[in-house]
Amino acid sequence: QATPLAPAAGAPPASQLELLRLKDGRVIEQHTRGLLLGSEPARLWSFRDITERTQGEQREHNRRHVLELLATGAPLPAILESVVLGVEAGNEEMLCSILLLDEAGERLLVGAAPSLPAFFNAAVHGRPIHGSQGACAQAVLTRSRVIVEDIRRASAWTEYRDLALRARLGSYWSDPIYGAGGNVLGTFAIYHREPCLPSAAHIALIEQAARLAGIAIEQAQAAAALRAG
């Protein structure tokens, strides 16, 4: 589709490349090219979905950085924070957290949640998973993804609703974090300010982040065990 432009005397047709980040997680490459329709300047737009390529590049960048931290013996909290910030860097509307299952398999501990309020993290830290209707606990107990479109109306958030509203959290998506042996290590969660459901791109993102977190947790724990031995 071409539409006339205001004429610019002596100016050659312009060409411009721009990235558009959509709310559903897709990344669109917009190419704008100037041309002439007869003697009238015009502009031609073309669009290309580069979500998969962009996510792949971001994922590889995050993975390399996490591996560098592991190789230098960085502490687990710093490594997990890197995983979280890597996801948030390309998705400004997301607030992410990693909760770790304690050694007894009874409680969830905050591993990294740098963008969530301190009062929220303090209230969540150490809560038991058994007998809880909390969405994080359910992700661990059912070993499955938990999607809460609207925290204000979800029964899974009865215990923490007032806390979540105080923290201005509208929706919650969480995947279990698995170890290499299939054991659950914790959860990777994504919050939004407003109620919303994940797109296919979002689902791929949370799965990839949970896998990277699982690798980081197990390798960091193994390294710490070696140093202690």
C-alpha positions in Angstrom: 0.0 0.0 0.0 1.4 3.4 -1.0 0.2 6.8 0.2 1.2 10.2 -1.0 3.7 12.2 1.1 4.1 15.9 1.4 6.7 16.8 -1.3 10.2 17.5 -0.2 12.0 19.5 -2.8 15.2 17.8 -3.9 15.0 15.1 -1.3 15.6 11.5 -2.5 13.1 8.7 -1.5 13.9 7.6 2.1 14.3 4.1 3.4 13.8 3.2 7.1 13.8 0.0 9.2 12.0 -0.2 12.5 11.2 -2.9 15.1 7.6 -3.0 16.4 7.0 -4.9 19.7 3.4 -6.0 20.0 1.5 -6.6 23.3 1.2 -10.3 22.4 5.0 -10.7 22.5 5.5 -10.7 18.7 8.3 -8.6 17.1 7.5 -7.2 13.7 10.1 -5.7 11.4 8.7 -2.7 9.5 10.4 -1.6 6.4 9.5 1.8 5.0 10.7 2.8 1.5 10.3 6.0 -0.3 9.4 6.0 -4.0 7.8 8.1 -6.7 4.3 7.6 -8.1 4.7 9.6 -11.3 6.1 12.8 -10.0 4.5 12.4 -6.5 6.6 11.2 -3.6 5.1 8.2 -1.8 5.9 5.7 0.9 5.7 1.9 0.7 5.4 -0.2 3.9 6.3 -3.9 4.3 6.1 -6.0 7.4 7.9 -9.2 8.5 7.4 -11.3 11.7 10.8 -11.9 13.2 9.6 -13.0 16.6 11.3 -16.4 16.5 14.6 -15.0 15.3 14.5 -12.2 17.9 13.6 -14.6 20.8 16.3 -17.0 19.7 19.0 -14.2 19.7 17.8 -13.0 23.1 17.7 -16.5 24.5 21.2 -17.2 23.3 22.5 -14.0 24.7 20.9 -14.8 28.1 22.2 -18.4 28.0 25.8 -17.2 27.3 25.7 -14.7 30.1 24.3 -17.2 32.6 27.0 -19.8 31.6 29.7 -17.1 32.1 28.4 -16.4 35.6 28.4 -20.2 36.4 32.0 -20.5 35.0 33.2 -17.7 37.3 31.6 -19.2 40.4 29.0 -16.4 40.9 26.5 -17.0 43.7 23.2 -18.6 42.8 21.1 -15.5 43.6 23.2 -13.4 41.1 22.8 -16.1 38.4 19.0 -16.3 38.9 18.7 -12.6 38.9 20.5 -12.6 35.5 17.9 -15.1 34.2 15.1 -12.9 35.3 16.6 -9.6 34.0 17.4 -11.3 30.7 13.7 -12.0 30.2 12.5 -8.6 31.4 15.0 -6.8 29.2 13.2 -7.7 26.0 9.7 -7.5 27.6 9.3 -4.2 29.5 5.7 -5.0 30.6 6.8 -8.2 32.5 7.8 -8.6 36.1 9.4 -12.0 36.6 10.4 -14.1 39.6 12.1 -17.4 40.4 10.9 -19.3 43.5 13.0 -22.2 44.7 11.7 -25.3 46.5 13.6 -25.8 49.7 15.6 -29.0 50.4 12.7 -30.6 52.3 10.3 -30.0 49.4 7.9 -28.1 51.7 8.4 -24.4 51.1 9.0 -22.0 48.3 11.8 -19.5 48.7 12.4 -16.3 46.7 15.4 -17.0 44.5 15.2 -13.8 42.4 12.5 -11.2 41.9 14.3 -7.9 41.5 11.3 -6.0 39.9 8.7 -7.0 42.5 8.2 -5.0 45.7 10.2 -6.0 48.7 7.1 -6.4 50.9 5.6 -8.8 48.3 8.7 -11.0 48.2 9.0 -11.0 52.0 5.4 -12.2 52.3 5.8 -15.0 49.7 9.2 -16.2 51.0 9.0 -19.4 53.0 5.3 -20.1 52.6 4.4 -23.8 52.8 3.2 -25.4 49.5 1.0 -28.1 51.1 -2.4 -27.0 52.1 -2.0 -23.8 50.2 -4.3 -22.6 47.4 -1.6 -20.3 46.1 -0.9 -20.3 42.4 2.9 -20.8 42.9 2.3 -23.8 45.2 -0.2 -25.3 42.6 2.4 -25.1 39.9 4.7 -27.2 42.0 2.1 -29.6 43.3 0.5 -30.3 39.9 3.8 -30.1 38.0 2.0 -28.0 35.4 1.7 -24.5 34.1 -0.7 -22.2 36.0 -2.3 -19.3 34.2 -4.2 -16.6 36.1 -5.7 -14.1 33.7 -7.1 -11.8 36.4 -5.7 -12.0 40.0 -8.6 -10.0 41.3 -11.1 -12.7 40.4 -8.9 -15.9 40.8 -9.6 -18.3 43.6 -5.9 -19.3 43.5 -5.0 -15.9 44.7 -7.4 -15.7 47.7 -4.6 -15.8 50.2 -2.5 -13.2 48.5 -5.0 -11.1 46.6 -4.7 -8.0 48.8 -1.0 -8.3 48.7 -0.9 -8.6 44.9 -3.3 -5.6 44.5 -1.0 -3.6 46.8 1.9 -4.5 44.5 -0.2 -3.6 41.5 -0.1 -7.0 39.9 -2.9 -8.0 37.5 -2.1 -11.4 36.0 0.2 -14.3 36.8 1.7 -17.1 34.6 4.0 -19.7 36.1 5.9 -22.8 34.9 7.5 -25.4 37.1 11.3 -25.5 36.9 12.6 -29.0 36.4 15.9 -30.6 37.1 17.6 -33.0 34.6 16.0 -36.0 36.5 12.5 -34.6 36.2 12.4 -33.3 39.8 10.7 -29.9 40.5 13.2 -27.3 41.6 10.9 -24.3 41.8 8.8 -22.1 39.6 9.4 -19.3 37.0 6.7 -16.7 37.1 5.7 -13.8 34.9 3.4 -11.0 36.2 1.7 -8.2 34.4 0.2 -5.0 35.7 -3.1 -5.6 33.9 -5.2 -8.8 33.4 -4.0 -10.7 30.4 -3.5 -14.2 28.9 -0.3 -15.4 27.3 0.1 -15.7 23.5 2.0 -18.5 21.8 5.2 -16.3 21.9 4.7 -15.8 25.6 4.4 -19.5 26.3 7.6 -20.2 24.4 9.3 -17.5 26.4 8.3 -18.8 29.8 9.2 -22.4 28.8 12.7 -21.3 27.7 13.2 -19.2 30.8 12.2 -22.1 33.1 14.6 -24.4 31.3 17.5 -22.0 31.6 16.7 -21.5 35.3 16.8 -25.3 35.8 20.2 -25.6 34.2 21.5 -22.7 36.3 20.1 -24.0 39.6 21.5 -27.5 39.1 24.9 -26.4 37.9 25.3 -23.8 40.7 24.3 -26.3 43.3 26.7 -28.9 41.9 29.5 -26.4 41.9 28.8 -25.3 45.5 28.8 -29.0 46.6 32.2 -29.5 45.0 33.6 -26.4 46.7 32.2 -27.6 50.1 33.7 -31.1 49.6 
